[in-house]
Amino acid sequence: MPSVQLLQTLKLLIKQTVEAMKPMDISFGTISSVSPVKVRVNEKLELPKEALIFTDNADNSIESGTKVILLRLPGGNRFLVLGAQGTGVPAGSGDVPSTGGGAKAHNLSKEVEGYRAKVTQYAAKYGMSDYVELILAVMMQESGGKGNDPMQASEGEFNTKYDNKPNSIQDPDYSIQCGIQELKKALQTAGAKGPTDTKGISMALQIYNYGPGFYLGRADGKWSGCKEWSQAQANAYHNATGEGDNLYVAHVMRYYSVSSSGSTSSSSTSAAGSKIISYGEKFLGVPYVFGGFSPSGFDCSGFVCYVYTHSGVKNVSRTTAQGLYNQCKKISKSALQVGDLVFFTGTYDSDGPVSHVAIYAGNNRILQASGDRVNYGDLSSTYWQKHLYGYGRLL
């Protein structure tokens, strides 16, 4: 199919998809036969040549093993084949890349831990062995390991056995297999480089929750897509569509820690630290009020003092950001744990050098009262790095 005709076809597909009010169906496959041409999508589905439309006469030059992207045409069982050039691996095929460093799931329920052997088995089957800890963290967030659909994969594209409705899967083993494939596809779409690539993992987790439309854009026009995850983008998608969990990444990351050194420690997220974050999340969206020290409104130090005290972790008297800094044991960034405090300077004209304080939530995220409300911030952002003052521990 010539490029001009391809562009016209894609425009028509988008138009028809919008009119049908259905998301565009994208799948991935491998050329399993050249004569005649066939594409293997999964263990049960192999598409014959009659169901395939190739671009730029690619069917004359492809080889067995070629990885392809499939775009289903609305109203039928024909697929536009994209990316059929050589044996390069597009997103969605082959093993997920892995880089150095380590990762560890923590604070998992006994039910989730009970699935560790099964998760390890199926992760190996689908080329996800390096992501066992992430899979367990996702399961913890999705179900705590309870029910027949512990990965909450019923609505995903890999569920071809049960209705695509919430909790329709009645076989935990099948749910795990579907969920692992769903997460694998999300990681590849996001371009994740390995289990310590928090940037890629963040995008993949949001895709797992929102669906591929978060990354690619939606055919109904409600969202144009984004290629880099941020909390602001996650919030914007939720506001535009009313769907999904805009805090899904933070929720999963409560159970997942990474170390670029290749080793992890269960102490990197203590039970007390997780308790602080879980309690503090209850106030996400509460307005920022200068001097505020209650659920009707917080400032940065009021939020920290209130959360520490009312979570039951440690009684902290109301004080300023500078006052909290003075009480803390000073620590290095490498020693930073979930629940520790991060201090900033120069964010406004304060009496002392410390002008802002936030709670470290893991993986370069901070939970704070800042701007106009309680929110999650990105510690690695240019703004917060510019104003970074130091780290401290009250625990």
C-alpha positions, 0 to 999 in steps of 0.5 A: 500500500503506497504511503499516500493511500496508507495515510488515507486508510488510517484517516478512514480507520480513525473516522470509522472508529470514532463513529462506532464509539470503539477504541482502535484495536491494536495487537502484535504478532509474528510472521509464522509462515511466508507461503502462504503468509500467516501471522501468529498473534497468540497461542490460539490465534493465527491470522491467514493472508486473507485477513491481512493488509500489508503496507508498501508490498511488505508481504513480498519481502518479509521473512518468517519471524518478522515482528509486526503491529496489527491494526484491526479494521472496524466492523470486520476481521481484517488487519492492517499490518504495520512494522513488517520490516526485517526481524526488528522487535517492535513494542509488544514482542519478545522479552522485555529489556532488562538493565542493571540494578535490582527491584523488590516488592514489599509489604505484600499480603500473605495472599499475594506472597502465596502466588509468588511461585505461580507468578515466577512460573508464568513470568518465565513463560512470557519473557517477564522473569525480571519483572516478578517483583513488579507483577506482585506489586501490581497484584497487591494494588489490584486485589491484595491477592484475593478473588478469582481475578487477582490481576484484575485482567478481565477487561484486558485484551488477553482475556479471550476466555471470559466476558470482558467485564470486571471480575468475569475471570473465574480462574486465578491462574488464567488471570495471572497469565493475562495480567502478565501479558497485559503488563508486558505489552504496557512495558514495551509500549512505554519503552521500559529499559528494565525493572529499575527504570522508574520512568518507563515503569511509571508510564507502563503502570498507567497504561495498565490502568488506563489502557493503551489510549493513554499513550497512543490517544483515543479515537473518541477525541477525549485524549490525544496521547502522551509519550512521557508519564507525569502526575499532571498528565495522569490527572489530565487524562482522568479529568478528560475521561472520568476513567481509571485511577489517576494515582495508580502509579503511586499506589503500586509504587507503595509496594515496589522499590528499586536500587540502581546498585543492583541490590535492594533492602527490605528496610528501604520501605519500612512498615512505618513509612508505608503507613505514613504514605497510606494515611497521607494519601487520604488527603490528596486534593485537600486545599493548600492553606497557609498555616493550615493544620487540618483536613480542611486545609494544610500548609507544607509543615502542617501536613507533615506534622498532622500526617505523622501524628494522626497516622499513629507513627510518631507524635510531632508537634506543630512547627514550621519546615525549619522546625522539622529540619532542626528535629531531624537526623540528617541523612544522605540521599542514598539512605533515603527511605519512604516516610523520610522528609525532604527539605527545600530552600528558596521556595518563598521568603521564609525566616530560615533557610528551609522554606518547604518540606515534603514526605518521601514516597519512594522512587523520586516521588514526594507527597506534599502540600504545595501549590493549591493542594496536597499532591504528589511531586516529582523530586527529580524535576528541575524545580525541586532539584533547584531548591533542594536543601537536604534530607532528614529522618524523624522515625 
